[in-house]
Amino acid sequence: MVDAQRFRVLLEEERNRKLELLTALGSDITSVSLARQDSNVDDEHDPEGSTIAFELSQASALMGQSRMGLEQIEAALARIADGTYGRCEVCGVAIPEGRLEARPWTPFCVQHASGKRD
């Protein structure tokens, strides 16, 4: 039997990290956007290398990944609340604790994580 309380703590800590990251990325995007408005720089031909458009793109991609991760964490916390945490959503088999240690938000056993649905 999985120690759901221990994994709840891990998931809540990870949720807090994601929320902090999302806040920081939001601030970064706002700052870069404001700098872009006040600048006459031609992003596409910036000789300095990293362009404002590239920075915005990277921050936006990281924000999307963080939001998706946050959704997975919230889903795992919901599974803890309803008593289904630690069981594969496909086959119902207990997810090995080592896998939960590495990815506490995972809803799948190793076999089904790879996309196999046999």
Sequence and secondary structure as in RCSB ss.txt:
>XXXX:A:sequence
MVDAQRFRVLLEEERNRKLELLTALGSDITSVSLARQDSNVDDEHDPEGSTIAFELSQASALMGQSRMGLEQIEA
ALARIADGTYGRCEVCGVAIPEGRLEARPWTPFCVQHASGKRD
>XXXX:A:secstr
   HHHHHHHHHHHHHHHHHHHHHHHHHHHHHHHHHHT    GGG TTSS HHHHHHHHHHHHHHHHHHHHHHHH
HHHHHHHT TTB TTT  B  HHHHHH TT  S HHHHTT   
